[in-house]
Amino acid sequence: MADDIDRANALIENEVSLALSKIRESSSNDREGAKFCVECGDAIPVGRKNLGFKLCVPCVEDRERKSQLFAN
């Protein structure tokens, strides 16, 4: 059972790393943030956009909540 869980965690970690690499790669081309959230497509408020964010607040909160749930 632990082997399956270890493989699943490694797969998730790999997918997250790939996604983050793509986001960093696209953001390195321009220092301004995205107009639309890269996860859900909703508009990003001007303040967040000017700070260089690529995710809307609900998506960031969702990611943080998931990372806390699956951290253990």
mmCIF file as Biopython writes it, N, C-alpha, C and O atoms, coordinates in Angstrom:
data_model
#
loop_
_atom_site.group_PDB
_atom_site.id
_atom_site.type_symbol
_atom_site.label_atom_id
_atom_site.label_alt_id
_atom_site.label_comp_id
_atom_site.label_asym_id
_atom_site.label_entity_id
_atom_site.label_seq_id
_atom_site.pdbx_PDB_ins_code
_atom_site.Cartn_x
_atom_site.Cartn_y
_atom_site.Cartn_z
_atom_site.occupancy
_atom_site.B_iso_or_equiv
_atom_site.auth_seq_id
_atom_site.auth_asym_id
_atom_site.pdbx_PDB_model_num
ATOM 1   N N  . MET A ? 1  ? 0.822   -1.191 0.000   1.0 0.0 1  A 1 
ATOM 2   C CA . MET A ? 1  ? 0.000   0.000  0.000   1.0 0.0 1  A 1 
ATOM 3   C C  . MET A ? 1  ? 0.866   1.255  0.000   1.0 0.0 1  A 1 
ATOM 4   O O  . MET A ? 1  ? 0.586   2.202  -0.735  1.0 0.0 1  A 1 
ATOM 5   N N  . ALA A ? 2  ? 1.901   1.267  0.808   1.0 0.0 2  A 1 
ATOM 6   C CA . ALA A ? 2  ? 2.765   2.447  0.879   1.0 0.0 2  A 1 
ATOM 7   C C  . ALA A ? 2  ? 3.438   2.716  -0.466  1.0 0.0 2  A 1 
ATOM 8   O O  . ALA A ? 2  ? 3.652   3.873  -0.829  1.0 0.0 2  A 1 
ATOM 9   N N  . ASP A ? 3  ? 3.769   1.670  -1.198  1.0 0.0 3  A 1 
ATOM 10  C CA . ASP A ? 3  ? 4.398   1.864  -2.503  1.0 0.0 3  A 1 
ATOM 11  C C  . ASP A ? 3  ? 3.473   2.603  -3.470  1.0 0.0 3  A 1 
ATOM 12  O O  . ASP A ? 3  ? 3.922   3.470  -4.219  1.0 0.0 3  A 1 
ATOM 13  N N  . ASP A ? 4  ? 2.187   2.261  -3.455  1.0 0.0 4  A 1 
ATOM 14  C CA . ASP A ? 4  ? 1.217   2.945  -4.315  1.0 0.0 4  A 1 
ATOM 15  C C  . ASP A ? 4  ? 1.097   4.410  -3.937  1.0 0.0 4  A 1 
ATOM 16  O O  . ASP A ? 4  ? 1.024   5.283  -4.801  1.0 0.0 4  A 1 
ATOM 17  N N  . ILE A ? 5  ? 1.079   4.666  -2.652  1.0 0.0 5  A 1 
ATOM 18  C CA . ILE A ? 5  ? 0.979   6.046  -2.181  1.0 0.0 5  A 1 
ATOM 19  C C  . ILE A ? 5  ? 2.234   6.828  -2.548  1.0 0.0 5  A 1 
ATOM 20  O O  . ILE A ? 5  ? 2.147   7.982  -2.965  1.0 0.0 5  A 1 
ATOM 21  N N  . ASP A ? 6  ? 3.388   6.211  -2.396  1.0 0.0 6  A 1 
ATOM 22  C CA . ASP A ? 6  ? 4.638   6.863  -2.767  1.0 0.0 6  A 1 
ATOM 23  C C  . ASP A ? 6  ? 4.672   7.195  -4.251  1.0 0.0 6  A 1 
ATOM 24  O O  . ASP A ? 6  ? 5.112   8.278  -4.637  1.0 0.0 6  A 1 
ATOM 25  N N  . ARG A ? 7  ? 4.211   6.271  -5.084  1.0 0.0 7  A 1 
ATOM 26  C CA . ARG A ? 7  ? 4.177   6.512  -6.524  1.0 0.0 7  A 1 
ATOM 27  C C  . ARG A ? 7  ? 3.200   7.633  -6.865  1.0 0.0 7  A 1 
ATOM 28  O O  . ARG A ? 7  ? 3.490   8.478  -7.712  1.0 0.0 7  A 1 
ATOM 29  N N  . ALA A ? 8  ? 2.051   7.640  -6.208  1.0 0.0 8  A 1 
ATOM 30  C CA . ALA A ? 8  ? 1.055   8.685  -6.451  1.0 0.0 8  A 1 
ATOM 31  C C  . ALA A ? 8  ? 1.605   10.049 -6.041  1.0 0.0 8  A 1 
ATOM 32  O O  . ALA A ? 8  ? 1.436   11.030 -6.765  1.0 0.0 8  A 1 
ATOM 33  N N  . ASN A ? 9  ? 2.252   10.113 -4.898  1.0 0.0 9  A 1 
ATOM 34  C CA . ASN A ? 9  ? 2.839   11.376 -4.441  1.0 0.0 9  A 1 
ATOM 35  C C  . ASN A ? 9  ? 3.935   11.848 -5.385  1.0 0.0 9  A 1 
ATOM 36  O O  . ASN A ? 9  ? 4.034   13.043 -5.664  1.0 0.0 9  A 1 
ATOM 37  N N  . ALA A ? 10 ? 4.747   10.944 -5.873  1.0 0.0 10 A 1 
ATOM 38  C CA . ALA A ? 10 ? 5.808   11.310 -6.817  1.0 0.0 10 A 1 
ATOM 39  C C  . ALA A ? 10 ? 5.208   11.833 -8.118  1.0 0.0 10 A 1 
ATOM 40  O O  . ALA A ? 10 ? 5.708   12.801 -8.690  1.0 0.0 10 A 1 
ATOM 41  N N  . LEU A ? 11 ? 4.150   11.200 -8.580  1.0 0.0 11 A 1 
ATOM 42  C CA . LEU A ? 11 ? 3.474   11.647 -9.797  1.0 0.0 11 A 1 
ATOM 43  C C  . LEU A ? 11 ? 2.897   13.045 -9.612  1.0 0.0 11 A 1 
ATOM 44  O O  . LEU A ? 11 ? 3.049   13.901 -10.484 1.0 0.0 11 A 1 
ATOM 45  N N  . ILE A ? 12 ? 2.245   13.277 -8.494  1.0 0.0 12 A 1 
ATOM 46  C CA . ILE A ? 12 ? 1.672   14.590 -8.210  1.0 0.0 12 A 1 
ATOM 47  C C  . ILE A ? 12 ? 2.772   15.637 -8.132  1.0 0.0 12 A 1 
ATOM 48  O O  . ILE A ? 12 ? 2.639   16.720 -8.703  1.0 0.0 12 A 1 
ATOM 49  N N  . GLU A ? 13 ? 3.845   15.330 -7.440  1.0 0.0 13 A 1 
ATOM 50  C CA . GLU A ? 13 ? 4.960   16.264 -7.312  1.0 0.0 13 A 1 
ATOM 51  C C  . GLU A ? 13 ? 5.546   16.608 -8.681  1.0 0.0 13 A 1 
ATOM 52  O O  . GLU A ? 13 ? 5.870   17.764 -8.953  1.0 0.0 13 A 1 
ATOM 53  N N  . ASN A ? 14 ? 5.678   15.607 -9.529  1.0 0.0 14 A 1 
ATOM 54  C CA . ASN A ? 14 ? 6.193   15.827 -10.877 1.0 0.0 14 A 1 
ATOM 55  C C  . ASN A ? 14 ? 5.267   16.729 -11.686 1.0 0.0 14 A 1 
ATOM 56  O O  . ASN A ? 14 ? 5.733   17.646 -12.363 1.0 0.0 14 A 1 
ATOM 57  N N  . GLU A ? 15 ? 3.969   16.481 -11.623 1.0 0.0 15 A 1 
ATOM 58  C CA . GLU A ? 15 ? 3.002   17.284 -12.370 1.0 0.0 15 A 1 
ATOM 59  C C  . GLU A ? 15 ? 2.992   18.727 -11.883 1.0 0.0 15 A 1 
ATOM 60  O O  . GLU A ? 15 ? 2.910   19.656 -12.686 1.0 0.0 15 A 1 
ATOM 61  N N  . VAL A ? 16 ? 3.076   18.915 -10.578 1.0 0.0 16 A 1 
ATOM 62  C CA . VAL A ? 16 ? 3.111   20.264 -10.020 1.0 0.0 16 A 1 
ATOM 63  C C  . VAL A ? 16 ? 4.381   20.983 -10.465 1.0 0.0 16 A 1 
ATOM 64  O O  . VAL A ? 16 ? 4.335   22.162 -10.817 1.0 0.0 16 A 1 
ATOM 65  N N  . SER A ? 17 ? 5.499   20.289 -10.452 1.0 0.0 17 A 1 
ATOM 66  C CA . SER A ? 17 ? 6.762   20.891 -10.891 1.0 0.0 17 A 1 
ATOM 67  C C  . SER A ? 17 ? 6.698   21.307 -12.357 1.0 0.0 17 A 1 
ATOM 68  O O  . SER A ? 17 ? 7.165   22.387 -12.719 1.0 0.0 17 A 1 
ATOM 69  N N  . LEU A ? 18 ? 6.123   20.453 -13.196 1.0 0.0 18 A 1 
ATOM 70  C CA . LEU A ? 18 ? 5.981   20.792 -14.610 1.0 0.0 18 A 1 
ATOM 71  C C  . LEU A ? 18 ? 5.084   22.011 -14.802 1.0 0.0 18 A 1 
ATOM 72  O O  . LEU A ? 18 ? 5.393   22.900 -15.596 1.0 0.0 18 A 1 
ATOM 73  N N  . ALA A ? 19 ? 3.980   22.047 -14.075 1.0 0.0 19 A 1 
ATOM 74  C CA . ALA A ? 19 ? 3.061   23.176 -14.187 1.0 0.0 19 A 1 
ATOM 75  C C  . ALA A ? 19 ? 3.724   24.469 -13.728 1.0 0.0 19 A 1 
ATOM 76  O O  . ALA A ? 19 ? 3.578   25.508 -14.371 1.0 0.0 19 A 1 
ATOM 77  N N  . LEU A ? 20 ? 4.448   24.403 -12.623 1.0 0.0 20 A 1 
ATOM 78  C CA . LEU A ? 20 ? 5.142   25.592 -12.131 1.0 0.0 20 A 1 
ATOM 79  C C  . LEU A ? 20 ? 6.211   26.053 -13.111 1.0 0.0 20 A 1 
ATOM 80  O O  . LEU A ? 20 ? 6.409   27.254 -13.295 1.0 0.0 20 A 1 
ATOM 81  N N  . SER A ? 21 ? 6.893   25.117 -13.733 1.0 0.0 21 A 1 
ATOM 82  C CA . SER A ? 21 ? 7.909   25.477 -14.727 1.0 0.0 21 A 1 
ATOM 83  C C  . SER A ? 21 ? 7.284   26.212 -15.899 1.0 0.0 21 A 1 
ATOM 84  O O  . SER A ? 21 ? 7.835   27.199 -16.387 1.0 0.0 21 A 1 
ATOM 85  N N  . LYS A ? 22 ? 6.134   25.733 -16.349 1.0 0.0 22 A 1 
ATOM 86  C CA . LYS A ? 22 ? 5.447   26.395 -17.460 1.0 0.0 22 A 1 
ATOM 87  C C  . LYS A ? 22 ? 5.020   27.801 -17.073 1.0 0.0 22 A 1 
ATOM 88  O O  . LYS A ? 22 ? 5.140   28.732 -17.870 1.0 0.0 22 A 1 
ATOM 89  N N  . ILE A ? 23 ? 4.524   27.956 -15.860 1.0 0.0 23 A 1 
ATOM 90  C CA . ILE A ? 23 ? 4.095   29.272 -15.390 1.0 0.0 23 A 1 
ATOM 91  C C  . ILE A ? 23 ? 5.291   30.210 -15.287 1.0 0.0 23 A 1 
ATOM 92  O O  . ILE A ? 23 ? 5.226   31.361 -15.718 1.0 0.0 23 A 1 
ATOM 93  N N  . ARG A ? 24 ? 6.377   29.715 -14.716 1.0 0.0 24 A 1 
ATOM 94  C CA . ARG A ? 24 ? 7.572   30.554 -14.579 1.0 0.0 24 A 1 
ATOM 95  C C  . ARG A ? 24 ? 8.137   30.928 -15.939 1.0 0.0 24 A 1 
ATOM 96  O O  . ARG A ? 24 ? 8.583   32.056 -16.149 1.0 0.0 24 A 1 
ATOM 97  N N  . GLU A ? 25 ? 8.115   29.979 -16.855 1.0 0.0 25 A 1 
ATOM 98  C CA . GLU A ? 25 ? 8.630   30.232 -18.202 1.0 0.0 25 A 1 
ATOM 99  C C  . GLU A ? 25 ? 7.815   31.313 -18.894 1.0 0.0 25 A 1 
ATOM 100 O O  . GLU A ? 25 ? 8.373   32.216 -19.518 1.0 0.0 25 A 1 
ATOM 101 N N  . SER A ? 26 ? 6.511   31.221 -18.786 1.0 0.0 26 A 1 
ATOM 102 C CA . SER A ? 26 ? 5.664   32.220 -19.439 1.0 0.0 26 A 1 
ATOM 103 C C  . SER A ? 26 ? 5.767   33.567 -18.742 1.0 0.0 26 A 1 
ATOM 104 O O  . SER A ? 26 ? 5.655   34.608 -19.390 1.0 0.0 26 A 1 
ATOM 105 N N  . SER A ? 27 ? 5.980   33.561 -17.432 1.0 0.0 27 A 1 
ATOM 106 C CA . SER A ? 27 ? 6.067   34.838 -16.719 1.0 0.0 27 A 1 
ATOM 107 C C  . SER A ? 27 ? 7.432   35.483 -16.868 1.0 0.0 27 A 1 
ATOM 108 O O  . SER A ? 27 ? 7.572   36.684 -16.637 1.0 0.0 27 A 1 
ATOM 109 N N  . SER A ? 28 ? 8.444   34.710 -17.250 1.0 0.0 28 A 1 
ATOM 110 C CA . SER A ? 28 ? 9.765   35.311 -17.425 1.0 0.0 28 A 1 
ATOM 111 C C  . SER A ? 28 ? 9.814   36.181 -18.675 1.0 0.0 28 A 1 
ATOM 112 O O  . SER A ? 28 ? 10.677  37.051 -18.798 1.0 0.0 28 A 1 
ATOM 113 N N  . ASN A ? 29 ? 8.891   35.946 -19.600 1.0 0.0 29 A 1 
ATOM 114 C CA . ASN A ? 29 ? 8.843   36.743 -20.819 1.0 0.0 29 A 1 
ATOM 115 C C  . ASN A ? 29 ? 8.305   38.147 -20.562 1.0 0.0 29 A 1 
ATOM 116 O O  . ASN A ? 29 ? 8.708   39.107 -21.218 1.0 0.0 29 A 1 
ATOM 117 N N  . ASP A ? 30 ? 7.402   38.253 -19.610 1.0 0.0 30 A 1 
ATOM 118 C CA . ASP A ? 30 ? 6.870   39.573 -19.262 1.0 0.0 30 A 1 
ATOM 119 C C  . ASP A ? 30 ? 6.709   39.643 -17.749 1.0 0.0 30 A 1 
ATOM 120 O O  . ASP A ? 30 ? 6.257   38.687 -17.120 1.0 0.0 30 A 1 
ATOM 121 N N  . ARG A ? 31 ? 7.073   40.757 -17.184 1.0 0.0 31 A 1 
ATOM 122 C CA . ARG A ? 31 ? 7.034   40.918 -15.732 1.0 0.0 31 A 1 
ATOM 123 C C  . ARG A ? 31 ? 5.654   41.310 -15.233 1.0 0.0 31 A 1 
ATOM 124 O O  . ARG A ? 31 ? 5.403   41.276 -14.028 1.0 0.0 31 A 1 
ATOM 125 N N  . GLU A ? 32 ? 4.768   41.676 -16.124 1.0 0.0 32 A 1 
ATOM 126 C CA . GLU A ? 32 ? 3.417   42.020 -15.720 1.0 0.0 32 A 1 
ATOM 127 C C  . GLU A ? 32 ? 2.615   40.736 -15.543 1.0 0.0 32 A 1 
ATOM 128 O O  . GLU A ? 32 ? 2.835   39.765 -16.268 1.0 0.0 32 A 1 
ATOM 129 N N  . GLY A ? 33 ? 1.714   40.721 -14.616 1.0 0.0 33 A 1 
ATOM 130 C CA . GLY A ? 33 ? 0.915   39.526 -14.363 1.0 0.0 33 A 1 
ATOM 131 C C  . GLY A ? 33 ? -0.081  39.264 -15.474 1.0 0.0 33 A 1 
ATOM 132 O O  . GLY A ? 33 ? -0.231  40.056 -16.404 1.0 0.0 33 A 1 
ATOM 133 N N  . ALA A ? 34 ? -0.746  38.150 -15.356 1.0 0.0 34 A 1 
ATOM 134 C CA . ALA A ? 34 ? -1.733  37.760 -16.354 1.0 0.0 34 A 1 
ATOM 135 C C  . ALA A ? 34 ? -3.013  38.573 -16.195 1.0 0.0 34 A 1 
ATOM 136 O O  . ALA A ? 34 ? -3.346  39.015 -15.095 1.0 0.0 34 A 1 
ATOM 137 N N  . LYS A ? 35 ? -3.718  38.762 -17.292 1.0 0.0 35 A 1 
ATOM 138 C CA . LYS A ? 35 ? -5.016  39.434 -17.232 1.0 0.0 35 A 1 
ATOM 139 C C  . LYS A ? 35 ? -6.081  38.472 -16.735 1.0 0.0 35 A 1 
ATOM 140 O O  . LYS A ? 35 ? -7.065  38.878 -16.116 1.0 0.0 35 A 1 
ATOM 141 N N  . PHE A ? 36 ? -5.870  37.179 -17.016 1.0 0.0 36 A 1 
ATOM 142 C CA . PHE A ? 36 ? -6.822  36.155 -16.616 1.0 0.0 36 A 1 
ATOM 143 C C  . PHE A ? 36 ? -6.087  35.052 -15.867 1.0 0.0 36 A 1 
ATOM 144 O O  . PHE A ? 36 ? -4.933  34.747 -16.166 1.0 0.0 36 A 1 
ATOM 145 N N  . CYS A ? 37 ? -6.761  34.463 -14.898 1.0 0.0 37 A 1 
ATOM 146 C CA . CYS A ? 37 ? -6.194  33.399 -14.083 1.0 0.0 37 A 1 
ATOM 147 C C  . CYS A ? 37 ? -5.802  32.216 -14.970 1.0 0.0 37 A 1 
ATOM 148 O O  . CYS A ? 37 ? -6.578  31.790 -15.825 1.0 0.0 37 A 1 
ATOM 149 N N  . VAL A ? 38 ? -4.595  31.690 -14.761 1.0 0.0 38 A 1 
ATOM 150 C CA . VAL A ? 38 ? -4.117  30.586 -15.587 1.0 0.0 38 A 1 
ATOM 151 C C  . VAL A ? 38 ? -4.811  29.270 -15.246 1.0 0.0 38 A 1 
ATOM 152 O O  . VAL A ? 38 ? -4.694  28.300 -15.994 1.0 0.0 38 A 1 
ATOM 153 N N  . GLU A ? 39 ? -5.534  29.225 -14.122 1.0 0.0 39 A 1 
ATOM 154 C CA . GLU A ? 39 ? -6.237  27.985 -13.757 1.0 0.0 39 A 1 
ATOM 155 C C  . GLU A ? 39 ? -7.710  28.010 -14.143 1.0 0.0 39 A 1 
ATOM 156 O O  . GLU A ? 39 ? -8.207  27.064 -14.753 1.0 0.0 39 A 1 
ATOM 157 N N  . CYS A ? 40 ? -8.415  29.093 -13.788 1.0 0.0 40 A 1 
ATOM 158 C CA . CYS A ? 40 ? -9.860  29.108 -14.013 1.0 0.0 40 A 1 
ATOM 159 C C  . CYS A ? 40 ? -10.307 30.038 -15.134 1.0 0.0 40 A 1 
ATOM 160 O O  . CYS A ? 40 ? -11.425 29.910 -15.633 1.0 0.0 40 A 1 
ATOM 161 N N  . GLY A ? 41 ? -9.448  30.972 -15.535 1.0 0.0 41 A 1 
ATOM 162 C CA . GLY A ? 41 ? -9.778  31.881 -16.622 1.0 0.0 41 A 1 
ATOM 163 C C  . GLY A ? 41 ? -10.507 33.140 -16.195 1.0 0.0 41 A 1 
ATOM 164 O O  . GLY A ? 41 ? -10.823 33.980 -17.038 1.0 0.0 41 A 1 
ATOM 165 N N  . ASP A ? 42 ? -10.784 33.295 -14.895 1.0 0.0 42 A 1 
ATOM 166 C CA . ASP A ? 42 ? -11.430 34.516 -14.421 1.0 0.0 42 A 1 
ATOM 167 C C  . ASP A ? 42 ? -10.465 35.692 -14.515 1.0 0.0 42 A 1 
ATOM 168 O O  . ASP A ? 42 ? -9.247  35.509 -14.500 1.0 0.0 42 A 1 
ATOM 169 N N  . ALA A ? 43 ? -11.014 36.889 -14.611 1.0 0.0 43 A 1 
ATOM 170 C CA . ALA A ? 43 ? -10.195 38.096 -14.674 1.0 0.0 43 A 1 
ATOM 171 C C  . ALA A ? 43 ? -9.462  38.293 -13.344 1.0 0.0 43 A 1 
ATOM 172 O O  . ALA A ? 43 ? -10.012 38.030 -12.274 1.0 0.0 43 A 1 
ATOM 173 N N  . ILE A ? 44 ? -8.211  38.759 -13.431 1.0 0.0 44 A 1 
ATOM 174 C CA . ILE A ? 44 ? -7.413  39.047 -12.243 1.0 0.0 44 A 1 
ATOM 175 C C  . ILE A ? 44 ? -7.500  40.547 -11.984 1.0 0.0 44 A 1 
ATOM 176 O O  . ILE A ? 44 ? -7.303  41.342 -12.902 1.0 0.0 44 A 1 
ATOM 177 N N  . PRO A ? 45 ? -7.793  40.947 -10.737 1.0 0.0 45 A 1 
ATOM 178 C CA . PRO A ? 45 ? -7.874  42.373 -10.430 1.0 0.0 45 A 1 
ATOM 179 C C  . PRO A ? 45 ? -6.569  43.099 -10.777 1.0 0.0 45 A 1 
ATOM 180 O O  . PRO A ? 45 ? -5.489  42.511 -10.724 1.0 0.0 45 A 1 
ATOM 181 N N  . VAL A ? 46 ? -6.685  44.370 -11.130 1.0 0.0 46 A 1 
ATOM 182 C CA . VAL A ? 46 ? -5.542  45.163 -11.581 1.0 0.0 46 A 1 
ATOM 183 C C  . VAL A ? 46 ? -4.415  45.164 -10.546 1.0 0.0 46 A 1 
ATOM 184 O O  . VAL A ? 46 ? -3.244  45.063 -10.913 1.0 0.0 46 A 1 
ATOM 185 N N  . GLY A ? 47 ? -4.752  45.277 -9.263  1.0 0.0 47 A 1 
ATOM 186 C CA . GLY A ? 47 ? -3.725  45.287 -8.224  1.0 0.0 47 A 1 
ATOM 187 C C  . GLY A ? 47 ? -2.885  44.022 -8.227  1.0 0.0 47 A 1 
ATOM 188 O O  . GLY A ? 47 ? -1.659  44.090 -8.138  1.0 0.0 47 A 1 
ATOM 189 N N  . ARG A ? 48 ? -3.525  42.883 -8.328  1.0 0.0 48 A 1 
ATOM 190 C CA . ARG A ? 48 ? -2.792  41.603 -8.375  1.0 0.0 48 A 1 
ATOM 191 C C  . ARG A ? 48 ? -2.002  41.496 -9.670  1.0 0.0 48 A 1 
ATOM 192 O O  . ARG A ? 48 ? -0.862  41.031 -9.675  1.0 0.0 48 A 1 
ATOM 193 N N  . LYS A ? 49 ? -2.607  41.925 -10.758 1.0 0.0 49 A 1 
ATOM 194 C CA . LYS A ? 49 ? -1.945  41.866 -12.070 1.0 0.0 49 A 1 
ATOM 195 C C  . LYS A ? 49 ? -0.664  42.700 -12.058 1.0 0.0 49 A 1 
ATOM 196 O O  . LYS A ? 49 ? 0.371   42.267 -12.565 1.0 0.0 49 A 1 
ATOM 197 N N  . ASN A ? 50 ? -0.739  43.892 -11.481 1.0 0.0 50 A 1 
ATOM 198 C CA . ASN A ? 50 ? 0.424   44.777 -11.422 1.0 0.0 50 A 1 
ATOM 199 C C  . ASN A ? 50 ? 1.545   44.203 -10.563 1.0 0.0 50 A 1 
ATOM 200 O O  . ASN A ? 50 ? 2.714   44.536 -10.760 1.0 0.0 50 A 1 
ATOM 201 N N  . LEU A ? 51 ? 1.193   43.348 -9.616  1.0 0.0 51 A 1 
ATOM 202 C CA . LEU A ? 51 ? 2.207   42.705 -8.767  1.0 0.0 51 A 1 
ATOM 203 C C  . LEU A ? 51 ? 2.790   41.454 -9.421  1.0 0.0 51 A 1 
ATOM 204 O O  . LEU A ? 51 ? 3.710   40.842 -8.879  1.0 0.0 51 A 1 
ATOM 205 N N  . GLY A ? 52 ? 2.258   41.071 -10.583 1.0 0.0 52 A 1 
ATOM 206 C CA . GLY A ? 52 ? 2.809   39.951 -11.324 1.0 0.0 52 A 1 
ATOM 207 C C  . GLY A ? 52 ? 2.151   38.607 -11.056 1.0 0.0 52 A 1 
ATOM 208 O O  . GLY A ? 52 ? 2.681   37.571 -11.455 1.0 0.0 52 A 1 
ATOM 209 N N  . PHE A ? 53 ? 1.019   38.609 -10.394 1.0 0.0 53 A 1 
ATOM 210 C CA . PHE A ? 53 ? 0.348   37.347 -10.091 1.0 0.0 53 A 1 
ATOM 211 C C  . PHE A ? 53 ? -0.311  36.749 -11.324 1.0 0.0 53 A 1 
ATOM 212 O O  . PHE A ? 53 ? -0.778  37.472 -12.204 1.0 0.0 53 A 1 
ATOM 213 N N  . LYS A ? 54 ? -0.344  35.426 -11.377 1.0 0.0 54 A 1 
ATOM 214 C CA . LYS A ? 54 ? -0.953  34.709 -12.497 1.0 0.0 54 A 1 
ATOM 215 C C  . LYS A ? 54 ? -2.231  33.974 -12.083 1.0 0.0 54 A 1 
ATOM 216 O O  . LYS A ? 54 ? -2.927  33.412 -12.929 1.0 0.0 54 A 1 
ATOM 217 N N  . LEU A ? 55 ? -2.539  33.980 -10.776 1.0 0.0 55 A 1 
ATOM 218 C CA . LEU A ? 55 ? -3.720  33.288 -10.267 1.0 0.0 55 A 1 
ATOM 219 C C  . LEU A ? 55 ? -4.632  34.262 -9.544  1.0 0.0 55 A 1 
ATOM 220 O O  . LEU A ? 55 ? -4.164  35.215 -8.921  1.0 0.0 55 A 1 
ATOM 221 N N  . CYS A ? 56 ? -5.950  34.020 -9.628  1.0 0.0 56 A 1 
ATOM 222 C CA . CYS A ? 56 ? -6.898  34.821 -8.872  1.0 0.0 56 A 1 
ATOM 223 C C  . CYS A ? 56 ? -6.883  34.360 -7.414  1.0 0.0 56 A 1 
ATOM 224 O O  . CYS A ? 56 ? -6.342  33.300 -7.097  1.0 0.0 56 A 1 
ATOM 225 N N  . VAL A ? 57 ? -7.469  35.149 -6.544  1.0 0.0 57 A 1 
ATOM 226 C CA . VAL A ? 57 ? -7.450  34.846 -5.111  1.0 0.0 57 A 1 
ATOM 227 C C  . VAL A ? 57 ? -8.120  33.502 -4.804  1.0 0.0 57 A 1 
ATOM 228 O O  . VAL A ? 57 ? -7.546  32.715 -4.052  1.0 0.0 57 A 1 
ATOM 229 N N  . PRO A ? 58 ? -9.304  33.202 -5.348  1.0 0.0 58 A 1 
ATOM 230 C CA . PRO A ? 58 ? -9.916  31.903 -5.039  1.0 0.0 58 A 1 
ATOM 231 C C  . PRO A ? 58 ? -9.041  30.701 -5.447  1.0 0.0 58 A 1 
ATOM 232 O O  . PRO A ? 58 ? -9.006  29.697 -4.736  1.0 0.0 58 A 1 
ATOM 233 N N  . CYS A ? 59 ? -8.348  30.799 -6.568  1.0 0.0 59 A 1 
ATOM 234 C CA . CYS A ? 59 ? -7.489  29.691 -7.001  1.0 0.0 59 A 1 
ATOM 235 C C  . CYS A ? 59 ? -6.273  29.550 -6.081  1.0 0.0 59 A 1 
ATOM 236 O O  . CYS A ? 59 ? -5.844  28.435 -5.785  1.0 0.0 59 A 1 
ATOM 237 N N  . VAL A ? 60 ? -5.722  30.675 -5.633  1.0 0.0 60 A 1 
ATOM 238 C CA . VAL A ? 60 ? -4.592  30.618 -4.706  1.0 0.0 60 A 1 
ATOM 239 C C  . VAL A ? 60 ? -5.046  29.990 -3.393  1.0 0.0 60 A 1 
ATOM 240 O O  . VAL A ? 60 ? -4.355  29.139 -2.833  1.0 0.0 60 A 1 
ATOM 241 N N  . GLU A ? 61 ? -6.208  30.413 -2.907  1.0 0.0 61 A 1 
ATOM 242 C CA . GLU A ? 61 ? -6.721  29.851 -1.662  1.0 0.0 61 A 1 
ATOM 243 C C  . GLU A ? 61 ? -6.980  28.360 -1.808  1.0 0.0 61 A 1 
ATOM 244 O O  . GLU A ? 61 ? -6.704  27.588 -0.890  1.0 0.0 61 A 1 
ATOM 245 N N  . ASP A ? 62 ? -7.511  27.948 -2.960  1.0 0.0 62 A 1 
ATOM 246 C CA . ASP A ? 62 ? -7.771  26.528 -3.210  1.0 0.0 62 A 1 
ATOM 247 C C  . ASP A ? 62 ? -6.467  25.729 -3.221  1.0 0.0 62 A 1 
ATOM 248 O O  . ASP A ? 62 ? -6.404  24.640 -2.651  1.0 0.0 62 A 1 
ATOM 249 N N  . ARG A ? 63 ? -5.431  26.262 -3.862  1.0 0.0 63 A 1 
ATOM 250 C CA . ARG A ? 63 ? -4.124  25.589 -3.889  1.0 0.0 63 A 1 
ATOM 251 C C  . ARG A ? 63 ? -3.545  25.445 -2.489  1.0 0.0 63 A 1 
ATOM 252 O O  . ARG A ? 63 ? -3.022  24.392 -2.125  1.0 0.0 63 A 1 
ATOM 253 N N  . GLU A ? 64 ? -3.645  26.526 -1.703  1.0 0.0 64 A 1 
ATOM 254 C CA . GLU A ? 64 ? -3.115  26.483 -0.343  1.0 0.0 64 A 1 
ATOM 255 C C  . GLU A ? 64 ? -3.865  25.457 0.499   1.0 0.0 64 A 1 
ATOM 256 O O  . GLU A ? 64 ? -3.255  24.702 1.256   1.0 0.0 64 A 1 
ATOM 257 N N  . ARG A ? 65 ? -5.193  25.430 0.365   1.0 0.0 65 A 1 
ATOM 258 C CA . ARG A ? 65 ? -6.003  24.477 1.116   1.0 0.0 65 A 1 
ATOM 259 C C  . ARG A ? 65 ? -5.629  23.034 0.726   1.0 0.0 65 A 1 
ATOM 260 O O  . ARG A ? 65 ? -5.488  22.169 1.591   1.0 0.0 65 A 1 
ATOM 261 N N  . LYS A ? 66 ? -5.473  22.788 -0.577  1.0 0.0 66 A 1 
ATOM 262 C CA . LYS A ? 66 ? -5.087  21.444 -1.028  1.0 0.0 66 A 1 
ATOM 263 C C  . LYS A ? 66 ? -3.699  21.067 -0.565  1.0 0.0 66 A 1 
ATOM 264 O O  . LYS A ? 66 ? -3.464  19.921 -0.182  1.0 0.0 66 A 1 
ATOM 265 N N  . SER A ? 67 ? -2.767  22.018 -0.593  1.0 0.0 67 A 1 
ATOM 266 C CA . SER A ? 67 ? -1.402  21.703 -0.168  1.0 0.0 67 A 1 
ATOM 267 C C  . SER A ? 67 ? -1.359  21.379 1.318   1.0 0.0 67 A 1 
ATOM 268 O O  . SER A ? 67 ? -0.558  20.548 1.745   1.0 0.0 67 A 1 
ATOM 269 N N  . GLN A ? 68 ? -2.212  22.026 2.113   1.0 0.0 68 A 1 
ATOM 270 C CA . GLN A ? 68 ? -2.279  21.716 3.536   1.0 0.0 68 A 1 
ATOM 271 C C  . GLN A ? 68 ? -2.908  20.355 3.778   1.0 0.0 68 A 1 
ATOM 272 O O  . GLN A ? 68 ? -2.488  19.625 4.675   1.0 0.0 68 A 1 
ATOM 273 N N  . LEU A ? 69 ? -3.914  20.011 2.982   1.0 0.0 69 A 1 
ATOM 274 C CA . LEU A ? 69 ? -4.586  18.719 3.142   1.0 0.0 69 A 1 
ATOM 275 C C  . LEU A ? 69 ? -3.673  17.557 2.781   1.0 0.0 69 A 1 
ATOM 276 O O  . LEU A ? 69 ? -3.695  16.514 3.435   1.0 0.0 69 A 1 
ATOM 277 N N  . PHE A ? 70 ? -2.863  17.741 1.729   1.0 0.0 70 A 1 
ATOM 278 C CA . PHE A ? 70 ? -2.047  16.652 1.224   1.0 0.0 70 A 1 
ATOM 279 C C  . PHE A ? 70 ? -0.592  16.738 1.657   1.0 0.0 70 A 1 
ATOM 280 O O  . PHE A ? 70 ? 0.243   15.972 1.175   1.0 0.0 70 A 1 
ATOM 281 N N  . ALA A ? 71 ? -0.277  17.660 2.559   1.0 0.0 71 A 1 
ATOM 282 C CA . ALA A ? 71 ? 1.108   17.821 3.013   1.0 0.0 71 A 1 
ATOM 283 C C  . ALA A ? 71 ? 1.554   16.657 3.869   1.0 0.0 71 A 1 
ATOM 284 O O  . ALA A ? 71 ? 2.733   16.305 3.875   1.0 0.0 71 A 1 
ATOM 285 N N  . ASN A ? 72 ? 0.643   16.066 4.579   1.0 0.0 72 A 1 
ATOM 286 C CA . ASN A ? 72 ? 1.020   14.960 5.491   1.0 0.0 72 A 1 
ATOM 287 C C  . ASN A ? 72 ? 1.066   13.655 4.806   1.0 0.0 72 A 1 
ATOM 288 O O  . ASN A ? 72 ? 1.365   12.638 5.433   1.0 0.0 72 A 1 
#
